[in-house]
Amino acid sequence: MEGAVGGVAGAALLGVLYAYLTKGAMAEYAFICAAGALISMVGDLAASAIKRNQGIKDYGKLIPGHGGILDRFDSVIFTAPVIYFLAKFMLGV
């Protein structure tokens, strides 16, 4: 639990740092980064739930010991669209 909270807080701080360095909107960048950290955890948990529901350990065997390709990208699949829409609507990108 502490790691999850620390990860979200760290992401928000990196958003503030990025906003400071680029002269952007600090609150918006911090929110987008924190939301990205939260959604990435949701993506990872959702992929794990799907695997558990199907009774499989790994999605594939292409990368032995790493759970397959989808395990490398499960959080990105959830996070990328959220970051895109948040940036589009909050920052006007």
ABEGO torsion letter per residue (X at the ends): XAAAAAAAAAAAAAAAAAAAAAGBBAAAAAAAAAAAAAAAAAAAAAAAAAAAAAGBABABAABBGAGEAAAAAAAAAAAAAAAAAAAAAAAGX
